[in-house]
Amino acid sequence: MNSNRKVCLACSVVFALGLCSCSRSDTKKLTNDAKVTGDAMKQTASDALDASKKAVDNAAADAQKAANSDTAKDIQAKTENAAQKAVDKTKQAAQDAKDAIDKQKQQQ
């Protein structure tokens, strides 16, 4: 039984030493992996930021083109024309109402 303890103790010591030596190697590998991962994350964030800026710039340029397009100008002109017609019809309706009131007053 005593020899079993000695063998078990010896195996435990060898195992512990193996863990310590592997631990240093693993720690170095983990440190390197963490550094590589951190660098990759920085690059990914930088790429995402650049892509976002480019997308915003492109959207702004597209919106500016759309605002300056012939279609937008045509829509603006048609809207102004329709508004002017509505103003003219409103003025005419007001004049007609005034004329009707004046005519009714004259008949009384």
C-alpha positions in Angstrom: 0.0 0.0 0.0 2.8 2.3 0.8 4.4 1.7 -2.6 1.1 2.4 -4.2 1.1 5.8 -2.5 4.6 6.5 -3.6 3.8 5.6 -7.2 0.6 7.6 -7.1 2.5 10.6 -5.6 5.2 10.2 -8.3 2.6 10.2 -11.0 0.9 13.2 -9.5 4.2 15.1 -9.4 5.0 14.2 -13.0 1.5 15.2 -14.1 1.8 18.5 -12.2 5.1 19.3 -13.8 3.6 18.4 -17.2 0.8 20.8 -16.5 3.2 23.6 -15.5 5.3 23.1 -18.6 2.2 22.9 -20.8 0.8 25.9 -19.0 3.6 28.2 -20.1 3.4 27.0 -23.7 -0.4 27.3 -23.7 -0.2 30.7 -22.0 2.1 32.0 -24.7 -0.2 30.5 -27.4 -3.2 32.0 -25.8 -1.5 35.4 -25.6 -0.5 35.3 -29.2 -4.0 34.2 -30.2 -5.6 37.0 -28.1 -3.3 39.5 -29.8 -4.2 38.2 -33.3 -7.9 38.2 -32.4 -7.6 41.8 -31.1 -5.9 42.9 -34.2 -8.5 41.2 -36.4 -11.3 42.8 -34.4 -9.7 46.3 -34.8 -9.4 45.7 -38.5 -13.0 44.5 -38.8 -14.2 47.6 -36.8 -12.2 49.9 -39.0 -13.5 48.2 -42.2 -17.1 48.4 -40.9 -16.6 52.1 -40.1 -15.2 52.8 -43.6 -18.0 50.9 -45.2 -20.6 52.9 -43.1 -19.0 56.2 -44.1 -19.0 55.2 -47.8 -22.6 54.1 -47.6 -23.6 57.4 -46.0 -21.7 59.4 -48.6 -23.3 57.4 -51.4 -26.7 57.8 -50.0 -26.2 61.6 -49.7 -25.0 61.8 -53.3 -27.9 59.7 -54.5 -30.4 61.9 -52.6 -28.7 65.1 -54.1 -28.9 63.6 -57.6 -32.6 62.7 -57.0 -33.4 66.2 -55.8 -31.7 67.8 -58.8 -33.2 65.3 -61.3 -35.5 66.4 -64.1 -38.2 64.3 -62.5 -38.0 66.1 -59.2 -38.0 69.4 -60.9 -41.0 68.4 -63.0 -42.8 67.3 -59.9 -42.0 70.6 -58.2 -43.3 72.6 -61.3 -46.5 70.5 -61.4 -47.1 71.0 -57.7 -46.6 74.8 -58.0 -48.9 74.8 -61.1 -51.6 72.9 -59.2 -51.2 75.2 -56.2 -51.6 78.3 -58.4 -54.7 76.8 -60.0 -56.2 76.1 -56.6 -55.5 79.7 -55.6 -57.1 81.0 -58.8 -60.2 78.9 -58.3 -60.5 80.0 -54.7 -60.2 83.6 -55.7 -62.9 83.0 -58.4 -65.2 81.3 -55.9 -64.8 84.2 -53.5 -65.5 86.7 -56.3 -68.6 84.7 -57.4 -69.8 84.6 -53.8 -69.3 88.3 -53.5 -71.1 89.0 -56.7 -74.0 86.8 -55.6 -74.3 88.7 -52.3 -74.1 92.0 -54.1 -76.8 90.9 -56.6 -79.0 89.7 -53.7 -78.6 93.1 -52.0 -79.6 95.0 -55.1 -82.7 92.9 -55.5 -83.9 93.7 -52.0 
